[in-house]
Every structure is written in C-alpha cells, then in structure tokens.
Amino acid sequence: MYKYQLKPPFNDITSIKVLILYKFNGKVDIYLSIREADSMINPKYHLFICTSCRVNGKQQGLCYSKGSVDIVGSVMQEIEERDLSGEVMVNNTGCFGICDKGPIMVVYPQGVWYGNLTSDDIEEIFDKHIEGGEVVTRLQI
C-alpha cells in the first residue's frame, strides 16, 4: 500500500488523482496529479486509450502487446510538460473491438479516433490536435 502525506500548501487540495500503470516486468509506475476539483469538471479534451484491460483486471490483447501502456505514459508526460492538467483528462480503457487498428485513442468532445499509434505519435497529436485544434489525418481511423 502506498501512503502520501500532503504538506502545505497542498493539505487542502480538494481532488487527488492517482493513475497506476502496470508494466510487463511487474514494476508499477505511479503518477500522482494534484488538481483542483473545479478544473476537471469540464476538461477541454478527454482522451480514451485502449490498454486491453479485461474485466478480470488482466491486461492482454493487441493494444497492450503493442505498447499502449507506454502510450498512456507518453500522454501523461505531454500533459504535465505542457501544463494541460486542467484542460486534458486521460483514461485507459478496455477493448474498442477493432484490434487490427490498435493501439487506439479516442479524443472527445470531437469523437476523433486515432489508430496504429506509437509513443512517437503523441507529441504530434498534442502539437496539432490538442493545442492546434487540427485533426492529425494520417493517424485518423
């Protein structure tokens, strides 16, 4: 079990989000984001990334085997580096049902689907779509 003790000025933060990513080697990477609750009520973008998580909690499948967990890590890194934590929210998902196009990310509110992603594509998506408002057509499915 992990314990975090918040120290001033963070002891009155209203919302803490912890995203745990499991890697192949069994090591757990933990990303701790401290956010004001109001900033996440209506994010500008909500990203859903398939990590092939099954109902039993086990990750297996094409998106997972092709590095989707690393893609989630790249997305989290871009959000932090660009200071977009109040504008962009990310969730990992189970299978979208079109595995031959994976790894897959869906960007809302537009409902844009990106496929065959690698971690190298994430910077371009953030440059053009998230910050520029332009769909990256070469990755769109």
N, C-alpha and C positions, 0 to 999 in steps of 0.2 A: 504494500500500500504506500502511496506517495502522499506526503503531507506538505502543505505550503502554508507558511505563516506570512500574512501580509503585514508590511510595515508602512508607517506613514510615508507618503501621502495616500497609499493605496488601501488603508484599512477601512475606508468607507465606500469602496467601489461597489456598485450595485449588480454587476454581472461579471462572471469569470467563465471563460470557455476554455476547455482543455480538449485538444484533439490528440488522440493517441494513434500512431501509425505503427503497425507491426511489419517487420522486415522478414525476409527469408531466413536469416540466421537466428531468429528468435529474439533478437535485440529489440527493445522498444524505444522509439524516439518519441519524446513528448514535446508538444508545442503548447505553451501557455500564453494565452492572449487575454489581456485585461481590457475590457471595453465598458464604456458607459452603456447602460441598457437602452437609453433613448437613441443612440447612434445605430443600433442594429434593428430597430423596428421596421424601417423601410430602406433596406440597402438598395443602392442603385443597380447592382448586379448580384445575382445568386447563381453560383456555379455548382453543377452536379457532375461528379466524376465517378464512373464505374470503377470499382476496385474488386469486383467479382465476389463481394461478401455474400455468403449464403445465410439462410435463415438460422442455421445452427452456429453461426458466427465464424465458420471456417472460410478462409479466402482461397478460392480455387477457380480457375477459368482463364479464358484467353486474355482479358484485360489485365488481370493480376499477373499472369505469366509474361506479359509484355511490358511490365514496369509501371502500371497505373498508380501504385503506391508512391513511387518516385515522382510521378507527375503531380500528385496531390502535394507532396513536399515542395516541388518547384513552384506551384501556385501559391502556397503559404509563404514561401520566401519572397515572391514578387509582391504579394500584398504587404508584407512587412517592409520591404525595401522601398516601396513606392508610397508608404504611409496611407494605404487604402483600406485599413481595417474597418472604418466606419461606412465604406461605400461598397465593399465586396465581401460577400459571405460565401463560403465553400463547404460542401457536404460530399462525403463519399457515399456511393450507392451500391446496390446490388445490380444484377444484370439488366440491361436495357433490352435484351433479346436480339440484338444484331451484332453478334460476336465477331463476325468476319470484318466488321468495320472498327473494331476496338484497338486500343483504348478510346473511349468516348467521353466527351464533355458536352453538357448542355448548358447554354447561357440564357438565363432569364433576366429580364422580362421578355426579351425578343423571341425566345424559343429557338435559338440558333444551335444546331447540332454540329459538333466537330468530331472527326474520326481519324483513326490511324495515327493518333498523337504520340509524340515522344516528349521527353522533358525539354528538348531543344526548341519545340514549337511554342512553349508557354510564353517566352519573352515577346515573340511576335504577336500573339493573341492579346497580351496586355498592352503592347505599343499601339496596335491598330484598332482592336475592338474595345477593350476596357477603357483605355484613355483616349483613343481617337474616334470611337463611335462607328468604325468601319468593319464590316464582316471580313474575315480572312477567308476568301472564297476558295483558295487552294486546299483548305482543310475542311471545308463545309461538306456535310453529307446530307 
